[in-house]
Amino acid sequence: MKQAESHILVIFGASGDLTKRKLIPALLELEKQNLLPDQFAVLGVSRTELSDEVFRSRMTEFLPKDVSSELIEKFLNRLYYQAISTADAYDYPVLRDRLFTIAKENNIPENFIFYLSTPPSLYEIIPKNLASVELNQADDGFRRLIVEKPFGTDLESAKELNRNLLDYFKEEQIYRIDHYLGKETVQNLLVTRFSNGIFEPIWNHNFIHHVEITSAESLGVENRGGYYDHSGAMRDMVQNHLLQLVGMVAMEPPVIIEADAIRNEVLKVFQSLRPILEDEVANYVIRGQYIESHIKGNLVKGYRQEDGVNPESRTETFMAMKFFIDNWRWAGVPFYIRTGKKLPTRVTEVVIHFKKTPHHLFGNQINTEQTANQLVIRIQPDEGILLKFGMKVPGAGFRVQTVNMDFHYDDLANVHLPAAYERLLLDSMQGDATLYSRGDAVEKAWDFVQPIINAWNNNPDIPIYGYPAGTWGPDVVDQLVEDGKWRYPCKNLSNDGTYCEL
């Protein structure tokens, strides 16, 4: 990877959890990889009164211990801090003056990236205040704005947020971050498809029976009950992370590996999603909520017993959906997505289920449990790719057994795998928006899920099923899948089917 152009990264919400646990460690790793420019600084911005020295000291606590003291000292000297009231436009001349002072003292060009690591209520206010002191103007250098999720809470709020952002920044200046797209295995979806002549010719309805995407979490809502009860699995995972994965799996080959070309193809996928009407929701979408159960002998609370959760809450902690993409490539191929909390293990994967052979030549002797080929693309953990296919069992006759052929990223010795925020921060520094969501695609994703949210809000007869914590969701989810079977993944990708690590 190449070094980025000299600039200052401004982090709003610098005293928050995301900055300490994700952003600062990711920046240190970029420093370690020699990917930060020589002229570079970070300006933390928050309401808390801190000096530069105290801010640096607080960030030290979250830095890895296996880094040399010289490197840490070099990195910490790049950190600065400015206390302002981020909602108050009167404080922004102070911010502007401090930025230009740091730039002049460190011989940094007037290139600024503004990272909104703040509550969503400030997503419209901060850009407006930056524009009030002309920090959105890119005449003397670049200006970029990184916006964290959630990007809206429904279709209308997403459209309104886009309109407000575009009042002050141009679309090419706005980077809507989705940390899932920063994962190495998500990016490898494109390479797997488009660099291998054995996959792309069969990546269509002629050969693929269905596509299954699972994102499971073994944890519950933990201490985020108050937030999660106003969000739920649909807003927290499906509208953003999982639909972005669908876009990567289903897109057409872009003309070039470049931000707009790739994002154009993802948008086309979202435009091709067959709408699920409000009165059809019960047939295509199942939601659930984890209930009290025993996991490994320990009593686990149900969702409604969690701190901050309404005792009568109907917020979904699990959802599964069946839908179709109405275009030439995917005509008639069902897509299934599933996500939830308090499931048996933490795992995210894409499974391509190929059609069975048209003539069952070995029909009487085949292992009937698994007769169709599968390509499993594991996003996390145990990142890698697994291909399942049939082989002859040694001995007389033609007894067939499913075998695995797999690749793990761990097999790449001495290769650094960048963390999601590490990759996304570097991309933003280099002006590469490929792995960031574009405004029109965000709105189109909301357009697809909005009727489902409306149906849940307007029709109390649509059930929310309870499922014991530690299980794979409500039993009725099997009714969505044509053959009645989901793949139940394990934490381990190696030796899949031999043993299961949870």
C-alpha positions, 0 to 999 in steps of 0.5 A: 500500500502507498503512503497517503498525502500529508494532512490532518485528521480531525476526530470529533468525539475524541474522548469516546469509546470508538476513538480509544478502542478502534481509531487510535490503535488503527492509526498506530498500526498504520504508523508501524507499517510506515503508511502514514505521511511524514507530515501528519497530525491528529486533532482530537475534538470533544467537549471535555477540557484536556491538554495535548499532554493529557490527551496523549496520556489517555490514548496510551492506555489503548495502544498495543504493548508489543510496539517499541517505545520509540515508535509510540513516542513518535506517534503520540507526538502527532496527537493534539487536542482541542476542547469545543462545544461541537454543537455550538457554531461560535466555537468553530473559529477556535477550531479553524485557528487551531487547525491552521496553527498545527498545519503551519507548525508541522509544515502540513498542507491544508488537507483536512479529514473530519471524522464524525465519531459522535452521536448521530444527532450531531451528523447534521450539525457539525458539517454545517458548523464546519461550513460556517468557517469555510472548512468545507472548501477544498480550494487550498487542499482536500476536505473529506468528511467520514460519517459513522453508522447509523446513517438514518433510522429509516428511509426518510431520516436517511434522505434528510441526512443526505440532503443536509450533508450535501448542503455543505459537502459534495458527494465525493467529499463524503465517506459513509463508513461501514466497517464490514466492508473493511474486512479483508475477506469481504474485499476478497469476494471481488477477487474470488469472483473476478480473478478466477475463470472457474467461478465467474462463468457459473456465478448465476442462476444456471448453476446456483440454487440459492445464496445464504448469508449468516452473521451470528453473534454469541453475545447479547446486547450486554450494556447496550440495551437502551440503544439496541431497543431502539434499533434492533437487528434490522437497523443494526445489521441488515440495512447496512452490513448484510445488504452491502455483502449482498451487493458484493456477492451479486454485483456485475463485473465492474469495468475497472476496480475503481470507487465509482465503477464498483459502487455503481454495480452495487447500486444496480443490485439494490435497484434490482431487489424485488420489493417485499410489500407490507402485506407480504412481510410475514411470508418472507421475514421472520423475527425473533427475540432471545429468551431466558435459557441455560448455556453450558450450565449457566442461566442466561437472561432473556432480552426483556430482562436486560438493563435498559430494555422495555419489559414488553419490548417487541424489538427483534434480536434475530431476523431471517429473510428470503428475497430475490434479485430481479435481473438476468444473472439472479432470476429465480435464485432465492437469497437468504440472510440471517442475523441474531444475538445470543446464537451458538457462536460468533460467525459471519459467512457467505455460502453459495449453494450450487445446484445438484447434478442433473442426473444422479448417477451415484444416487443410491450410494451418495451421502444424502446429507450433502449432495450439492457443492457449496462454496463457503466464504468465511468473513470471521472468524477463522477467515478463509474459503471452503469448497465442498465437493464429492469424492469417491470413498476408496474401495469397491463400488462408487460410494461418494463422500463430501470432502473439503478443500480450504484456504485460510488467511493464516496460511499466508506467512509474514503477511499483515492483515489490516484490521477493518478501521486500519484499511478504511482510514488509509483508504480515506486518506488516499481518497479511495471511496471504494469501500465506503457507501454512496448516498444513493445506495444507502437510500436504496437499501433503506427503500428496500427494508422500509416496508418491513419496518412499516409492517412491524410497526403497523401490524401487531399480528405479525409475531415475534418468536421467542428462541432460547438463548444459545440456539439458532433462532426460532424453529419456524425459520426453517420454513423460509428455506425451500429444502428446509435446511440452513447451514449451521456454521461452527467457529472453526472453518477447518475440519468443517463437518468433522467437529464443531467448535462453539 
